[in-house]
Amino acid sequence: MIPSSRKRRSAREIKKELRAIYTGKDGSVPNLTQLEHRKQTPLTGVLIKIILVLLTLSVIAWSGFFLLSKGLLQEKETLGVSIETKEVVRSGEETTMTIRYENTGRVPIAALELKLNLPETFHLTSSIPPATSGTQWTIGSLTPSSDGAITLSGIFLSEVPSSQRVQALFTYKPANFNSDFQKIENKIIQLNASTLQLSMTGPEKALAGDPVEYVINVQHNGNKPVYNVRVVPLFPLDFTLQESKPKLNEQQLAWEIASLEPGKLFSITLKGTFTSTASGALAMGAKTGFLDEENFFEQTHAEVKTDVLGGAVSFHLIIDGTDKSQSVDAGKTLHGSIDYKNPGKDSVEDVVFTLTLESAGKLPVDLTQANFSEGVRTEKVIVWNKENLQPLAKLASNAEGLIDFTLPLVSDLLDYADTFTVKLTMAVGRVGTIKTSHTIESTPIVFTLNSDTTLSAQARYFAKNGTVIGSGELPPRVEKTTTYHLEWNLSNSLHELTTVQIETTLPPDVSWKEAVTKDIGTLTYNPITRRVKWQIEKLPIDIKQAQAGFDVSVTPKKTDVGKFMKLTDQTTLQAIDSVTKGEIHATRPVITSELTEDLKAIGKGVVVE
């Protein structure tokens, strides 16, 4: 319902109101049944045209790219290459390979070059045509449908078995292009055998201590001579070489053959004995290969197994709990023992043990302080026999005994050798009713001395020249702060050290100061663990002394009166000797305010009120 206060307007009245609104100044009314578009500005038209032109050019460019890559570019890739050679060859035998190339297209190749990437173990002996430089050939132009080849001859001196890759890299420029293109061809060659052959002969059985002989034969069955052949013996631990023909190169532990002709046999004769600890089937072996500068490429190996039987008397040399070679610290006393037993049914008479100490330089053992029990020492040789050890006169069946001795090492290695060897031999005069001159040797034990590294740790209030380097009360006083300077001194002169780490812990009532000095490495403090660490990745041998220092402070309490203040816990050293690979350890005691190394501060370390 429409309220009575408002009157309904007629259509005529509404039309009259609209005419009043839309009538222009000239009295005309616009045609509202059509919309009028505004004309665009000239700038807008120009921009639209530019955009259309750019879109057209873009379409043309991309079309050209795809056309070239799929059409013309495809047309220019017309170089065919291949590598022809045996896929399996013998190391040490001359082989040939042919690299072929051909222009299979309709466009001439203006410039063609080949770079050949050969394995380091391939030794090139000739090439047709000769290389332009090294392993590069400048071939030049190549007309359509023409081809060529490069033939190489050479020898692989590679480890057997192994795989070797030959790569041919061609760089060329088509006559209708300005850009260089490349073509790569690879060939994998397998080396599963060698022209070097190795064989070995020796006894099937042997008695420990008795002389044995082995023969190593090396033969080359290739078609041309080979050079720089090395033969490496693989001795069991319990074998002692006494003689070899030709003589073994003791520095390289190998035999070197300068050249070996095809079909020629090279023989090596070994003579030696098995030591007292040898027993059971032991493998005597050797390996041979080519030597290229410092690299050894093994070709083949061989071995002979010998069943070793024990001697008339079994014995062992044990030093510091083992019969193995080891690294030890200077100044240490080595404890050794010789245990022996007659395991046979017959008695054994006139047993003689001889201990020999050997070194390249001055022996690092203080023989004047050594204890050899009843043994008689002459220079570096100690003998136990029936004259000084009565049980050795006759050992009944199952009789046994023990000889103890000590070897104190010198502390200062400045004028001494850093390695020495301990050897033990046993001789027997009679077994049962049979007189014999049977002699047997134990496996030698080689000792390598770790570097003569020492560590000192001290606290100071005064420098050595009397200068004050601390601060605060001295002696320390209750509720007063005293600062001390702590010094770590590391000495080393024999071998280079690696992964050096010196550390300690600060007590809860000691405060860390930021004053830090060091000659090398890094010195850090962890406030959570309260650990102080001096770390040196590598300490060269030319650095004989290195020092690090830091400051700490303490504020004593009444409960500390009459006591020394503890400044650090124990200080520890850990390092690796780069020569012996042995671990070096050292520990220094707790540092207190007593300042035992500070002469001006002695007697001023106890806390006072």
C-alpha positions as CSV (number, residue, x, y, z in Angstrom):
1,M,0.0,0.0,0.0
2,I,1.3,3.4,-0.9
3,P,1.0,6.0,1.8
4,S,-1.6,8.7,1.3
5,S,0.9,11.4,1.9
6,R,2.7,10.7,-1.4
7,K,1.0,11.1,-4.8
8,R,1.6,8.9,-7.8
9,R,3.4,10.8,-10.6
10,S,2.1,10.4,-14.1
11,A,4.3,9.4,-17.1
12,R,3.9,12.8,-18.5
13,E,5.4,14.4,-15.4
14,I,8.4,12.0,-15.3
15,K,9.1,12.7,-19.0
16,K,9.0,16.4,-18.3
17,E,11.6,16.0,-15.4
18,L,14.0,14.0,-17.6
19,R,13.8,16.6,-20.4
20,A,14.7,19.3,-17.9
21,I,17.8,17.2,-16.9
22,Y,19.2,16.3,-20.4
23,T,18.2,19.4,-22.4
24,G,21.3,21.1,-23.7
25,K,22.0,24.9,-23.8
26,D,20.7,25.0,-27.3
27,G,17.4,23.4,-26.2
28,S,18.1,20.0,-28.0
29,V,17.8,16.6,-26.3
30,P,20.6,13.9,-27.2
31,N,19.7,10.6,-28.7
32,L,20.1,8.3,-25.7
33,T,19.6,5.1,-27.8
34,Q,23.2,5.2,-29.1
35,L,26.6,5.4,-27.3
36,E,29.4,7.5,-28.8
37,H,33.1,6.2,-28.6
38,R,35.9,8.7,-27.8
39,K,38.6,8.9,-30.4
40,Q,42.1,7.5,-29.4
41,T,45.0,9.8,-29.2
42,P,47.9,9.7,-31.8
43,L,50.4,8.4,-29.1
44,T,48.2,5.4,-28.4
45,G,48.1,4.5,-32.0
46,V,51.9,4.7,-32.4
47,L,52.4,2.4,-29.3
48,I,50.0,-0.2,-30.7
49,K,51.9,-0.2,-34.0
50,I,55.3,-0.6,-32.3
51,I,54.0,-3.6,-30.2
52,L,52.6,-5.3,-33.4
53,V,56.0,-4.8,-35.2
54,L,58.0,-6.2,-32.2
55,L,55.7,-9.2,-32.0
56,T,56.2,-9.9,-35.8
57,L,60.0,-9.6,-35.5
58,S,60.0,-12.0,-32.5
59,V,58.0,-14.6,-34.4
60,I,60.4,-14.3,-37.4
61,A,63.5,-14.6,-35.1
62,W,62.3,-17.7,-33.3
63,S,61.1,-19.2,-36.6
64,G,64.6,-18.6,-38.0
65,F,66.2,-20.1,-34.9
66,F,64.2,-23.3,-35.1
67,L,64.8,-23.4,-38.9
68,L,68.5,-23.2,-38.4
69,S,68.7,-25.6,-35.5
70,K,66.5,-28.1,-37.3
71,G,67.4,-27.4,-40.9
72,L,70.6,-25.5,-41.7
73,L,72.4,-26.5,-38.4
74,Q,71.4,-30.0,-39.1
75,E,72.8,-29.7,-42.5
76,K,76.1,-28.5,-41.3
77,E,76.7,-31.4,-38.8
78,T,78.2,-33.5,-41.5
79,L,81.4,-34.7,-39.9
80,G,81.5,-38.5,-39.3
81,V,84.3,-39.8,-36.9
82,S,85.2,-43.2,-35.5
83,I,88.0,-44.9,-33.5
84,E,89.1,-48.3,-34.8
85,T,91.1,-50.5,-32.4
86,K,90.9,-53.8,-30.4
87,E,88.5,-53.5,-27.5
88,V,90.7,-55.9,-25.4
89,V,94.5,-55.6,-25.5
90,R,97.4,-56.9,-23.4
91,S,99.3,-54.4,-21.2
92,G,102.9,-54.2,-22.4
93,E,102.1,-55.2,-26.0
94,E,102.2,-52.7,-28.9
95,T,98.8,-52.0,-30.4
96,T,97.5,-49.8,-33.1
97,M,94.4,-47.6,-33.4
98,T,93.0,-45.6,-36.3
99,I,91.0,-42.4,-36.0
100,R,88.9,-41.9,-39.1
101,Y,87.0,-38.8,-40.2
102,E,84.7,-38.0,-43.2
103,N,82.8,-35.1,-44.6
104,T,79.4,-36.6,-45.4
105,G,77.7,-33.3,-46.2
106,R,77.4,-31.0,-49.2
107,V,79.2,-28.1,-47.6
108,P,83.1,-28.0,-47.5
109,I,84.8,-27.9,-44.1
110,A,87.1,-25.0,-44.0
111,A,89.2,-25.9,-40.9
112,L,89.5,-29.2,-39.1
113,E,91.6,-30.0,-36.1
114,L,92.0,-33.1,-33.9
115,K,93.0,-33.2,-30.2
116,L,93.5,-36.7,-29.0
117,N,93.2,-37.4,-25.2
118,L,95.2,-40.5,-24.4
119,P,95.5,-42.3,-21.0
120,E,98.6,-41.5,-19.1
121,T,99.5,-45.2,-19.2
122,F,99.5,-45.2,-23.0
123,H,103.0,-44.6,-24.5
124,L,102.8,-43.4,-28.1
125,T,105.6,-44.8,-30.2
126,S,104.5,-43.5,-33.7
127,S,101.7,-41.8,-35.6
128,I,100.9,-41.4,-39.4
129,P,100.8,-38.6,-40.2
130,P,103.0,-37.1,-37.4
131,A,101.2,-34.8,-34.9
132,T,101.4,-31.1,-35.4
133,S,102.0,-30.6,-31.7
134,G,101.9,-33.1,-28.8
135,T,98.7,-35.1,-29.5
136,Q,97.1,-32.5,-31.8
137,W,96.7,-32.6,-35.6
138,T,95.8,-29.6,-37.8
139,I,94.1,-31.3,-40.7
140,G,92.9,-28.2,-42.6
141,S,90.0,-28.2,-45.2
142,L,87.9,-31.1,-46.1
143,T,85.8,-31.2,-49.3
144,P,82.4,-32.9,-49.4
145,S,82.5,-36.7,-49.6
146,S,86.3,-36.7,-48.7
147,D,87.8,-38.5,-45.7
148,G,91.0,-39.2,-43.9
149,A,92.7,-41.2,-41.1
150,I,95.3,-41.0,-38.4
151,T,97.0,-44.2,-37.4
152,L,98.7,-44.5,-34.0
153,S,101.0,-47.1,-32.5
154,G,101.8,-47.4,-28.8
155,I,101.9,-49.5,-25.7
156,F,99.6,-49.6,-22.7
157,L,101.6,-49.9,-19.5
158,S,98.4,-50.1,-17.3
159,E,97.4,-51.9,-14.2
160,V,95.8,-55.3,-14.9
161,P,92.9,-55.5,-14.9
162,S,91.8,-52.0,-15.8
163,S,89.7,-49.9,-18.3
164,Q,91.3,-47.1,-20.3
165,R,89.5,-44.4,-22.3
166,V,90.7,-42.9,-25.6
167,Q,88.9,-39.7,-26.7
168,A,89.1,-37.9,-30.1
169,L,88.0,-34.3,-30.0
170,F,87.4,-32.7,-33.5
171,T,87.0,-29.0,-33.9
172,Y,85.8,-27.8,-37.3
173,K,84.3,-24.8,-39.1
174,P,81.9,-25.3,-42.1
175,A,82.7,-23.0,-45.1
176,N,79.3,-21.2,-44.8
177,F,79.7,-20.5,-41.0
178,N,81.8,-18.4,-38.9
179,S,81.4,-20.5,-35.7
180,D,83.5,-23.4,-34.5
181,F,81.8,-26.7,-33.8
182,Q,83.0,-29.9,-32.1
183,K,82.6,-33.6,-32.5
184,I,83.7,-36.1,-29.7
185,E,84.2,-39.8,-30.1
186,N,85.2,-42.1,-27.1
187,K,86.5,-45.6,-27.1
188,I,86.9,-47.9,-24.0
189,I,89.7,-50.4,-24.0
190,Q,89.9,-53.3,-21.6
191,L,93.3,-54.6,-20.3
192,N,92.6,-58.0,-18.8
193,A,96.1,-59.5,-19.3
194,S,99.7,-58.6,-19.5
195,T,102.8,-59.6,-21.5
196,L,104.7,-60.0,-18.2
197,Q,104.5,-63.5,-16.8
198,L,105.6,-64.3,-13.2
199,S,106.2,-67.8,-11.7
200,M,107.7,-68.9,-8.4
201,T,109.2,-72.1,-7.0
202,G,110.1,-73.1,-3.5
203,P,110.0,-75.9,-0.9
204,E,106.7,-77.5,0.1
205,K,108.0,-78.0,3.6
206,A,110.6,-76.4,5.8
207,L,111.9,-76.5,9.3
208,A,112.0,-73.2,11.2
209,G,115.6,-72.0,11.3
210,D,116.8,-74.1,8.4
211,P,117.9,-72.4,5.2
212,V,115.3,-72.3,2.3
213,E,115.6,-71.2,-1.3
214,Y,113.0,-69.7,-3.6
215,V,113.3,-68.7,-7.3
216,I,111.2,-66.0,-9.0
217,N,111.0,-66.1,-12.8
218,V,109.9,-63.1,-14.8
219,Q,109.3,-63.4,-18.6
220,H,108.1,-61.0,-21.3
221,N,106.1,-62.6,-24.2
222,G,105.3,-59.5,-26.1
223,N,106.5,-58.5,-29.6
224,K,108.7,-55.6,-28.5
225,P,111.0,-54.8,-25.5
226,V,109.5,-53.3,-22.4
227,Y,111.3,-51.1,-20.0
228,N,111.3,-50.2,-16.3
229,V,110.0,-53.4,-14.9
230,R,109.8,-53.8,-11.1
231,V,109.5,-57.0,-9.1
232,V,108.3,-56.6,-5.5
233,P,108.7,-59.5,-2.9
234,L,105.9,-60.4,-0.7
235,F,107.6,-62.0,2.3
236,P,105.6,-63.4,5.2
237,L,106.3,-61.7,8.5
238,D,108.2,-64.7,9.9
239,F,110.7,-64.9,7.1
240,T,114.2,-63.5,7.2
241,L,116.0,-62.8,3.9
242,Q,119.7,-63.6,4.1
243,E,120.7,-63.3,0.4
244,S,119.3,-62.6,-3.0
245,K,120.8,-62.7,-6.6
246,P,120.6,-60.2,-8.0
247,K,120.7,-58.1,-4.8
248,L,117.5,-56.6,-3.5
249,N,117.3,-52.8,-3.5
250,E,116.8,-52.4,0.2
251,Q,115.6,-48.8,-0.1
252,Q,112.9,-49.6,-2.6
253,L,112.4,-53.2,-1.3
254,A,112.3,-54.4,-4.9
255,W,114.3,-55.5,-7.9
256,E,114.5,-53.2,-10.9
257,I,114.8,-54.5,-14.5
258,A,115.8,-51.7,-16.9
259,S,114.7,-53.5,-20.0
260,L,113.3,-57.0,-20.9
261,E,113.5,-58.4,-24.4
262,P,110.6,-60.5,-25.8
263,G,110.9,-64.1,-24.7
264,K,113.8,-63.4,-22.3
265,L,113.7,-64.9,-18.8
266,F,114.8,-62.9,-15.7
267,S,115.5,-65.0,-12.6
268,I,115.8,-64.0,-9.0
269,T,117.1,-66.4,-6.3
270,L,116.2,-65.9,-2.6
271,K,117.8,-67.5,0.4
272,G,116.7,-67.2,4.0
273,T,115.1,-68.8,7.0
274,F,111.8,-68.9,8.8
275,T,111.9,-67.5,12.3
276,S,111.0,-69.2,15.5
277,T,107.4,-67.9,15.5
278,A,106.7,-69.4,12.0
279,S,104.4,-72.3,11.8
280,G,101.8,-73.8,9.4
281,A,101.4,-73.0,5.7
282,L,103.0,-69.7,4.9
283,A,102.8,-67.9,1.5
284,M,106.0,-66.6,-0.1
285,G,105.0,-64.4,-3.0
286,A,106.0,-61.6,-5.4
287,K,104.4,-59.2,-7.8
288,T,105.7,-57.5,-11.0
289,G,104.6,-54.5,-12.9
290,F,105.7,-51.4,-14.9
291,L,107.3,-48.4,-13.2
292,D,106.3,-45.1,-14.7
293,E,108.1,-42.4,-12.7
294,E,106.9,-42.9,-9.2
295,N,103.8,-44.9,-10.2
296,F,103.8,-48.7,-10.0
297,F,101.2,-50.5,-12.3
298,E,100.9,-54.1,-11.2
299,Q,100.6,-56.7,-13.9
300,T,100.6,-60.1,-12.2
301,H,101.6,-61.9,-9.0
302,A,102.5,-65.4,-7.9
303,E,103.1,-67.3,-4.6
304,V,104.3,-70.5,-3.2
305,K,103.0,-72.0,0.1
306,T,105.5,-73.7,2.4
307,D,104.4,-75.8,5.4
308,V,106.8,-74.6,8.2
309,L,107.5,-77.0,11.1
310,G,108.6,-75.8,14.5
311,G,112.2,-76.1,15.7
312,A,113.7,-78.2,18.5
313,V,113.1,-75.4,21.0
314,S,110.2,-73.0,20.7
315,F,110.9,-69.4,22.0
316,H,109.5,-65.9,21.7
317,L,110.8,-62.4,22.0
318,I,108.3,-60.1,23.7
319,I,109.0,-56.4,24.4
320,D,106.4,-54.2,26.1
321,G,103.8,-56.9,25.8
322,T,104.1,-57.6,22.1
323,D,106.4,-59.3,19.5
324,K,105.4,-56.6,16.9
325,S,107.3,-53.5,15.8
326,Q,106.1,-50.3,17.5
327,S,106.6,-46.6,18.2
328,V,107.7,-45.5,21.7
329,D,108.4,-42.3,23.6
330,A,111.9,-41.2,24.4
331,G,112.9,-41.7,28.1
332,K,110.7,-44.8,28.4
333,T,112.1,-48.0,29.8
334,L,111.2,-51.0,27.7
335,H,110.5,-54.3,29.5
336,G,111.4,-57.5,27.5
337,S,111.3,-61.2,28.0
338,I,112.5,-64.4,26.3
339,D,110.3,-67.4,27.0
340,Y,111.5,-70.9,25.8
341,K,110.4,-74.5,25.9
342,N,111.5,-77.9,24.7
343,P,108.3,-79.4,23.2
344,G,110.0,-82.5,21.9
345,K,110.7,-85.9,23.4
346,D,114.5,-85.6,23.3
347,S,116.5,-83.4,25.5
348,V,118.2,-80.3,24.1
349,E,121.7,-79.3,25.1
350,D,123.9,-76.3,24.9
351,V,121.2,-73.7,24.2
352,V,122.6,-70.2,23.4
353,F,120.4,-67.0,23.1
354,T,122.0,-64.0,21.5
355,L,120.2,-60.6,21.6
356,T,121.5,-58.0,19.2
357,L,120.6,-54.2,19.2
358,E,121.1,-52.5,15.9
359,S,120.7,-48.8,14.8
360,A,121.8,-46.7,11.8
361,G,123.2,-44.0,14.2
362,K,124.0,-43.9,17.9
363,L,121.9,-46.4,19.7
364,P,119.1,-44.5,21.7
365,V,119.4,-47.1,24.6
366,D,121.2,-46.3,27.8
367,L,123.0,-49.7,28.1
368,T,124.8,-48.7,31.3
369,Q,121.4,-48.6,33.0
370,A,120.0,-51.7,31.3
371,N,119.3,-54.9,33.2
372,F,120.0,-58.2,31.3
373,S,119.7,-60.6,34.2
374,E,122.5,-63.1,33.9
375,G,123.3,-62.2,30.3
376,V,126.8,-61.1,29.4
377,R,126.9,-57.9,27.3
378,T,129.6,-57.0,24.8
379,E,128.9,-53.6,23.2
380,K,125.4,-54.1,21.6
381,V,125.3,-57.9,21.9
382,I,124.0,-59.8,24.9
383,V,124.5,-63.6,25.3
384,W,122.8,-66.1,27.6
385,N,124.4,-69.6,27.6
386,K,125.1,-72.5,30.0
387,E,128.1,-70.5,31.4
388,N,125.8,-67.7,32.9
389,L,122.4,-69.4,32.9
390,Q,122.7,-73.0,34.1
391,P,119.3,-74.3,32.8
392,L,120.4,-73.7,29.2
393,A,123.0,-76.5,29.6
394,K,120.3,-79.1,29.1
395,L,116.6,-78.8,28.5
396,A,114.6,-81.9,29.3
397,S,111.4,-82.8,27.4
398,N,108.8,-80.1,28.2
399,A,111.3,-78.0,30.2
400,E,110.7,-74.3,29.9
401,G,112.1,-71.0,31.2
402,L,111.9,-67.2,31.1
403,I,114.6,-64.5,30.8
404,D,113.7,-60.9,31.6
405,F,115.6,-57.7,30.6
406,T,115.1,-54.0,30.4
407,L,116.0,-51.4,27.8
408,P,115.9,-47.8,29.1
409,L,115.7,-45.3,26.3
410,V,117.5,-42.0,26.4
411,S,115.4,-38.8,27.0
412,D,117.3,-36.4,24.7
413,L,117.4,-37.7,21.1
414,L,119.5,-34.8,19.7
415,D,122.6,-37.0,18.9
416,Y,120.8,-40.4,18.7
417,A,119.1,-42.4,16.0
418,D,115.3,-42.4,16.1
419,T,114.9,-46.1,15.2
420,F,116.6,-49.3,16.4
421,T,116.0,-53.0,15.9
422,V,116.1,-55.8,18.5
423,K,117.1,-59.3,17.1
424,L,117.2,-62.6,18.9
425,T,118.8,-65.9,17.7
426,M,119.0,-69.3,19.3
427,A,121.7,-71.9,18.7
428,V,121.4,-75.6,19.8
429,G,124.5,-77.8,20.3
430,R,122.7,-81.2,20.6
431,V,119.3,-82.7,20.2
432,G,119.1,-86.1,21.9
433,T,122.1,-88.1,20.7
434,I,122.5,-86.0,17.5
435,K,125.1,-83.2,17.5
436,T,123.9,-80.2,15.5
437,S,124.7,-76.5,14.7
438,H,121.0,-75.6,14.4
439,T,120.4,-71.8,14.6
440,I,117.1,-70.1,14.4
441,E,116.1,-66.4,14.6
442,S,113.0,-64.7,16.0
443,T,111.1,-62.0,14.0
444,P,113.1,-58.8,14.6
445,I,111.3,-56.0,16.4
446,V,111.8,-52.5,15.1
447,F,111.3,-49.5,17.5
448,T,110.6,-46.0,16.1
449,L,110.9,-43.2,18.6
450,N,108.3,-40.6,18.7
451,S,109.4,-37.0,18.5
452,D,111.0,-35.6,21.7
453,T,108.0,-33.4,22.6
454,T,107.8,-31.7,26.0
455,L,105.2,-29.4,27.5
456,S,105.5,-27.0,30.4
457,A,102.6,-25.1,32.0
458,Q,103.1,-22.4,34.6
459,A,101.6,-19.3,36.1
460,R,103.5,-16.1,36.7
461,Y,103.1,-12.7,38.3
462,F,106.5,-11.4,37.2
463,A,108.2,-12.1,33.9
464,K,111.6,-13.7,33.9
465,N,113.2,-10.3,33.6
466,G,111.3,-9.0,36.7
467,T,108.7,-7.1,34.8
468,V,105.2,-7.1,36.4
469,I,102.8,-9.0,34.1
470,G,100.1,-9.7,36.7
471,S,98.0,-7.2,38.6
472,G,96.3,-6.9,42.0
473,E,97.2,-8.1,45.4
474,L,100.3,-10.4,46.0
475,P,99.9,-12.4,48.0
476,P,96.2,-12.8,47.1
477,R,94.0,-11.1,49.7
478,V,90.4,-11.8,50.7
479,E,87.8,-10.0,48.6
480,K,90.6,-8.5,46.4
481,T,91.2,-9.5,42.8
482,T,94.6,-10.8,41.6
483,T,95.4,-11.5,37.9
484,Y,98.0,-14.0,36.9
485,H,99.5,-14.8,33.5
486,L,99.6,-18.5,32.5
487,E,102.1,-19.8,30.0
488,W,102.2,-23.0,27.9
489,N,105.6,-23.8,26.3
490,L,105.8,-26.6,23.7
491,S,109.2,-28.0,22.7
492,N,109.8,-30.3,19.7
493,S,112.8,-31.1,17.6
494,L,112.7,-34.6,16.0
495,H,109.7,-35.0,13.8
496,E,106.9,-32.8,12.6
497,L,103.7,-32.9,14.7
498,T,100.1,-32.8,13.5
499,T,96.7,-32.3,15.2
500,V,98.3,-30.8,18.3
501,Q,95.9,-30.0,21.1
502,I,96.8,-28.7,24.6
503,E,93.9,-28.0,27.0
504,T,92.9,-27.5,30.6
505,T,89.8,-26.5,32.6
506,L,89.4,-23.4,34.8
507,P,87.9,-23.9,38.3
508,P,84.5,-22.2,39.0
509,D,86.0,-19.4,41.0
510,V,88.6,-18.5,38.3
511,S,87.7,-15.8,35.7
512,W,89.0,-15.8,32.1
513,K,90.5,-12.7,30.8
514,E,90.7,-11.8,27.1
515,A,94.5,-11.2,27.1
516,V,95.7,-14.0,24.8
517,T,99.1,-14.5,23.0
518,K,100.2,-17.4,20.8
519,D,103.1,-18.1,18.4
520,I,101.1,-20.5,16.1
521,G,97.6,-22.1,16.0
522,T,94.5,-20.9,17.8
523,L,93.8,-20.4,21.5
524,T,90.2,-20.4,22.5
525,Y,88.0,-20.5,25.7
526,N,84.6,-22.0,26.0
527,P,82.7,-20.3,28.9
528,I,80.2,-23.1,29.1
529,T,82.6,-26.0,29.5
530,R,85.3,-23.7,30.9
531,R,87.9,-25.4,28.7
532,V,90.9,-23.6,27.4
533,K,92.3,-25.1,24.1
534,W,95.4,-24.4,22.1
535,Q,95.1,-26.2,18.8
536,I,97.9,-26.5,16.1
537,E,97.0,-28.3,12.9
538,K,100.7,-28.8,11.9
539,L,103.9,-27.9,13.9
540,P,106.8,-28.0,11.4
541,I,110.2,-29.4,12.5
542,D,111.8,-25.9,12.0
543,I,109.7,-24.6,14.9
544,K,111.6,-25.9,17.9
545,Q,109.7,-23.9,20.5
546,A,106.2,-22.5,20.6
547,Q,104.4,-20.6,23.3
548,A,100.9,-19.5,24.2
549,G,99.6,-17.5,27.1
550,F,96.5,-16.1,28.7
551,D,95.4,-14.3,31.8
552,V,93.1,-15.4,34.6
553,S,92.0,-13.7,37.9
554,V,90.8,-14.9,41.3
555,T,89.0,-13.2,44.2
556,P,89.6,-15.2,47.3
557,K,87.0,-15.7,50.1
558,K,87.5,-16.0,53.8
559,T,87.4,-19.8,53.5
560,D,90.5,-19.6,51.3
561,V,92.7,-18.0,53.9
562,G,95.9,-19.9,54.5
563,K,95.5,-21.9,51.2
564,F,96.9,-21.7,47.7
565,M,94.3,-20.8,45.0
566,K,93.8,-23.4,42.3
567,L,94.1,-21.6,38.9
568,T,93.7,-24.6,36.5
569,D,93.1,-28.3,36.5
570,Q,95.7,-30.6,34.9
571,T,97.0,-29.6,31.5
572,T,97.1,-32.3,28.8
573,L,98.9,-32.6,25.4
574,Q,97.8,-34.8,22.5
575,A,99.6,-34.9,19.1
576,I,100.4,-37.2,16.2
577,D,104.0,-37.8,15.2
578,S,104.0,-37.4,11.4
579,V,106.8,-40.0,10.9
580,T,105.9,-42.8,13.3
581,K,102.2,-42.1,13.2
582,G,102.3,-42.7,17.0
583,E,100.2,-40.7,19.4
584,I,102.1,-38.4,21.8
585,H,100.6,-37.7,25.2
586,A,101.8,-35.6,28.1
587,T,100.2,-34.3,31.3
588,R,101.2,-31.4,33.5
589,P,100.0,-31.0,37.1
590,V,97.4,-28.6,38.5
591,I,98.6,-24.9,38.6
592,T,98.1,-22.9,41.8
593,S,98.9,-19.5,43.1
594,E,102.1,-21.0,44.6
595,L,103.9,-19.9,41.4
596,T,106.9,-22.3,41.8
597,E,108.5,-21.1,38.5
598,D,108.3,-17.4,39.4
599,L,111.3,-16.7,41.6
600,K,110.1,-13.2,42.7
601,A,106.7,-14.5,43.7
602,I,107.8,-17.6,45.6
603,G,106.3,-17.5,49.2
604,K,103.5,-15.1,48.1
605,G,100.9,-17.6,47.0
606,V,99.0,-18.3,50.2
607,V,95.8,-16.2,50.6
608,V,95.8,-13.6,53.4
609,E,93.1,-11.6,55.1
